[in-house]
């Protein structure tokens, strides 16, 4: 089952997003990720490891921002690999997470 966490604050939200994902771990997942708006640009870290590993990768990447979104994914379509993990970027301008299958994805593109 998937889980979505979002946060907006006047301080860095990566720890809030990570904690939100940690609290959703009981649901099960095969990949996870965090995206933030950092100095006007979207940045993300995605992983097929546990949320604790993702948190370590976020620290190494110096990911920080005051607005962000996070997701745990249980693959229904596409292999459980980092490139399929959410958040997904659209043209580098929008970070997207979703639960379930988007059956009309071709027409939306």
MARDREN-947310 format. One record per residue (C-alpha): residue in three letters; x, y, z; residue number from 0. Coordinates in steps of 0.5 Angstrom, whole numbers, plus 500, padded with zeros to 3 digits. Layout:
N
<pt code="ALA" u="X" v="Y" w="Z" pos="NUM"/>
...
This chain:
109
<pt code="UNK" u="500" v="500" w="500" pos="0"/>
<pt code="UNK" u="503" v="507" w="498" pos="1"/>
<pt code="UNK" u="503" v="513" w="503" pos="2"/>
<pt code="UNK" u="504" v="520" w="501" pos="3"/>
<pt code="UNK" u="507" v="526" w="506" pos="4"/>
<pt code="UNK" u="507" v="533" w="504" pos="5"/>
<pt code="UNK" u="510" v="539" w="508" pos="6"/>
<pt code="UNK" u="511" v="546" w="508" pos="7"/>
<pt code="UNK" u="514" v="550" w="513" pos="8"/>
<pt code="UNK" u="519" v="556" w="515" pos="9"/>
<pt code="UNK" u="524" v="551" w="516" pos="10"/>
<pt code="UNK" u="527" v="545" w="513" pos="11"/>
<pt code="UNK" u="522" v="540" w="512" pos="12"/>
<pt code="UNK" u="526" v="534" w="510" pos="13"/>
<pt code="UNK" u="526" v="531" w="517" pos="14"/>
<pt code="UNK" u="518" v="532" w="517" pos="15"/>
<pt code="UNK" u="518" v="528" w="511" pos="16"/>
<pt code="UNK" u="522" v="523" w="513" pos="17"/>
<pt code="UNK" u="519" v="522" w="520" pos="18"/>
<pt code="UNK" u="512" v="522" w="516" pos="19"/>
<pt code="UNK" u="515" v="516" w="512" pos="20"/>
<pt code="UNK" u="518" v="512" w="518" pos="21"/>
<pt code="UNK" u="511" v="512" w="521" pos="22"/>
<pt code="UNK" u="508" v="509" w="514" pos="23"/>
<pt code="UNK" u="513" v="504" w="514" pos="24"/>
<pt code="UNK" u="508" v="499" w="517" pos="25"/>
<pt code="UNK" u="504" v="499" w="511" pos="26"/>
<pt code="UNK" u="509" v="496" w="507" pos="27"/>
<pt code="UNK" u="513" v="498" w="501" pos="28"/>
<pt code="UNK" u="518" v="497" w="496" pos="29"/>
<pt code="UNK" u="521" v="504" w="494" pos="30"/>
<pt code="UNK" u="521" v="511" w="497" pos="31"/>
<pt code="UNK" u="523" v="518" w="496" pos="32"/>
<pt code="UNK" u="523" v="525" w="498" pos="33"/>
<pt code="UNK" u="523" v="531" w="493" pos="34"/>
<pt code="UNK" u="524" v="539" w="496" pos="35"/>
<pt code="UNK" u="524" v="545" w="492" pos="36"/>
<pt code="UNK" u="531" v="547" w="494" pos="37"/>
<pt code="UNK" u="533" v="554" w="492" pos="38"/>
<pt code="UNK" u="528" v="555" w="486" pos="39"/>
<pt code="UNK" u="530" v="548" w="483" pos="40"/>
<pt code="UNK" u="526" v="541" w="485" pos="41"/>
<pt code="UNK" u="531" v="536" w="488" pos="42"/>
<pt code="UNK" u="530" v="529" w="490" pos="43"/>
<pt code="UNK" u="532" v="523" w="493" pos="44"/>
<pt code="UNK" u="529" v="516" w="491" pos="45"/>
<pt code="UNK" u="531" v="509" w="494" pos="46"/>
<pt code="UNK" u="529" v="502" w="494" pos="47"/>
<pt code="UNK" u="532" v="501" w="501" pos="48"/>
<pt code="UNK" u="528" v="502" w="508" pos="49"/>
<pt code="UNK" u="526" v="510" w="510" pos="50"/>
<pt code="UNK" u="533" v="510" w="515" pos="51"/>
<pt code="UNK" u="537" v="509" w="509" pos="52"/>
<pt code="UNK" u="533" v="514" w="505" pos="53"/>
<pt code="UNK" u="534" v="519" w="511" pos="54"/>
<pt code="UNK" u="542" v="518" w="510" pos="55"/>
<pt code="UNK" u="542" v="519" w="503" pos="56"/>
<pt code="UNK" u="538" v="525" w="504" pos="57"/>
<pt code="UNK" u="543" v="528" w="509" pos="58"/>
<pt code="UNK" u="549" v="526" w="504" pos="59"/>
<pt code="UNK" u="545" v="529" w="498" pos="60"/>
<pt code="UNK" u="545" v="536" w="503" pos="61"/>
<pt code="UNK" u="537" v="536" w="501" pos="62"/>
<pt code="UNK" u="533" v="541" w="504" pos="63"/>
<pt code="UNK" u="527" v="546" w="503" pos="64"/>
<pt code="UNK" u="521" v="549" w="506" pos="65"/>
<pt code="UNK" u="516" v="545" w="501" pos="66"/>
<pt code="UNK" u="516" v="538" w="500" pos="67"/>
<pt code="UNK" u="513" v="531" w="498" pos="68"/>
<pt code="UNK" u="515" v="524" w="500" pos="69"/>
<pt code="UNK" u="512" v="517" w="498" pos="70"/>
<pt code="UNK" u="512" v="510" w="499" pos="71"/>
<pt code="UNK" u="511" v="506" w="494" pos="72"/>
<pt code="UNK" u="508" v="499" w="493" pos="73"/>
<pt code="UNK" u="509" v="497" w="485" pos="74"/>
<pt code="UNK" u="503" v="495" w="482" pos="75"/>
<pt code="UNK" u="506" v="497" w="475" pos="76"/>
<pt code="UNK" u="514" v="498" w="473" pos="77"/>
<pt code="UNK" u="519" v="494" w="477" pos="78"/>
<pt code="UNK" u="521" v="496" w="484" pos="79"/>
<pt code="UNK" u="527" v="500" w="482" pos="80"/>
<pt code="UNK" u="529" v="507" w="484" pos="81"/>
<pt code="UNK" u="528" v="510" w="477" pos="82"/>
<pt code="UNK" u="520" v="508" w="478" pos="83"/>
<pt code="UNK" u="520" v="510" w="485" pos="84"/>
<pt code="UNK" u="516" v="517" w="487" pos="85"/>
<pt code="UNK" u="516" v="523" w="487" pos="86"/>
<pt code="UNK" u="516" v="523" w="479" pos="87"/>
<pt code="UNK" u="519" v="529" w="476" pos="88"/>
<pt code="UNK" u="515" v="532" w="470" pos="89"/>
<pt code="UNK" u="519" v="537" w="465" pos="90"/>
<pt code="UNK" u="523" v="538" w="472" pos="91"/>
<pt code="UNK" u="518" v="543" w="474" pos="92"/>
<pt code="UNK" u="513" v="539" w="478" pos="93"/>
<pt code="UNK" u="514" v="533" w="483" pos="94"/>
<pt code="UNK" u="508" v="528" w="483" pos="95"/>
<pt code="UNK" u="506" v="522" w="487" pos="96"/>
<pt code="UNK" u="500" v="518" w="487" pos="97"/>
<pt code="UNK" u="497" v="512" w="489" pos="98"/>
<pt code="UNK" u="494" v="507" w="484" pos="99"/>
<pt code="UNK" u="494" v="506" w="477" pos="100"/>
<pt code="UNK" u="493" v="512" w="472" pos="101"/>
<pt code="UNK" u="490" v="508" w="466" pos="102"/>
<pt code="UNK" u="489" v="515" w="462" pos="103"/>
<pt code="UNK" u="496" v="516" w="463" pos="104"/>
<pt code="UNK" u="498" v="517" w="455" pos="105"/>
<pt code="UNK" u="492" v="522" w="454" pos="106"/>
<pt code="UNK" u="495" v="526" w="460" pos="107"/>
<pt code="UNK" u="502" v="526" w="457" pos="108"/>
